[in-house]
Amino acid sequence: MSLLESAPLAAHDDTWPDMSLGAWFVLRTKARQEKILAQDLAARGIGNFLPLVTCTKFYGGRRARVELPLFPGYVFLHGDIDQAYEADRTRRVAQIIRVTDQRR
């Protein structure tokens, strides 16, 4: 699988979370669950960040533009520990990783 063309990075949601509240968590997702987890978190009002890259793939002579996660298997959550556990209850998360050093 090769990336023939790529476009600039695009965040899943154009609204960035409020940086003054909460902390960052890294959610390691189950296989190919990144986009649906990010959509589910946004629907629940939980701040998240999923950087995507647009690529052109060829399938049997057909060309398709697809958006793939820049970091496959990971979604970044901005909120409190209760929101991280709420994300875990979606059954799309394999592991919650705390970011210990969050200095700016």
C-alpha positions in Angstrom: 0.0 0.0 0.0 1.6 3.2 -1.1 0.7 6.8 -0.6 0.9 8.4 -4.1 -0.4 11.8 -3.3 -1.0 13.5 0.0 -2.7 16.7 1.0 -2.2 18.9 4.0 -3.4 17.6 7.4 -7.0 18.1 8.3 -8.4 17.9 11.8 -11.6 15.8 12.2 -13.4 18.7 13.7 -12.8 22.3 12.9 -13.6 23.4 16.4 -10.6 22.9 18.7 -11.3 22.1 22.3 -10.9 24.8 25.0 -7.3 24.5 26.1 -7.9 26.1 29.5 -9.9 23.2 30.9 -9.1 19.5 31.1 -6.1 17.4 30.2 -5.0 15.4 27.2 -5.4 11.6 26.9 -4.3 9.3 24.1 -6.9 6.7 23.2 -5.5 3.6 21.5 -8.3 2.3 19.5 -9.3 -1.1 18.3 -8.6 -1.8 14.6 -10.0 0.8 12.2 -12.2 2.5 14.8 -10.5 6.0 14.7 -13.0 7.9 12.6 -16.1 6.5 14.2 -14.7 7.0 17.7 -14.0 10.6 16.9 -17.5 11.1 15.5 -19.0 9.5 18.6 -17.0 11.6 21.0 -17.9 14.8 19.1 -21.6 13.8 19.3 -21.2 13.4 23.0 -19.6 16.9 23.3 -16.2 15.5 24.2 -13.2 17.4 22.8 -11.0 15.2 20.5 -8.4 15.6 17.8 -7.9 13.1 14.9 -5.4 14.4 12.3 -6.3 13.0 8.9 -4.3 13.0 5.6 -6.0 12.8 2.2 -4.5 10.2 -0.1 -5.2 8.8 -3.5 -5.6 5.0 -3.7 -6.0 2.8 -6.8 -8.4 -0.1 -6.6 -8.5 -2.3 -9.7 -7.9 0.6 -12.1 -10.2 3.0 -10.2 -8.9 6.0 -8.3 -10.3 7.0 -5.0 -9.4 9.8 -2.6 -9.5 8.6 1.0 -8.8 10.2 4.4 -6.6 8.2 6.6 -5.5 8.9 10.2 -2.0 10.3 10.4 -1.5 8.2 13.5 -3.3 4.9 12.8 -4.9 3.5 16.0 -4.9 6.7 18.0 -7.3 9.5 18.9 -6.4 12.4 21.2 -9.0 13.3 23.8 -9.1 16.6 25.6 -11.2 16.5 28.8 -11.3 15.0 32.2 -10.8 11.4 33.4 -14.6 10.8 33.5 -14.8 11.7 29.8 -11.9 9.3 29.0 -13.8 6.6 30.8 -17.0 7.5 28.9 -15.0 7.0 25.7 -13.8 3.7 27.0 -17.5 2.6 27.4 -18.0 2.9 23.6 -16.1 -0.4 23.2 -13.9 1.2 20.5 -11.0 1.9 22.9 -8.3 -0.6 23.6 -6.3 1.5 26.0 -6.3 4.9 27.7 -2.9 6.5 27.9 -2.5 9.5 30.3 -0.2 12.3 29.2 1.8 13.1 32.3 3.8 16.1 31.3 1.3 18.7 29.9 3.3 21.8 30.2 2.9 24.3 27.4 
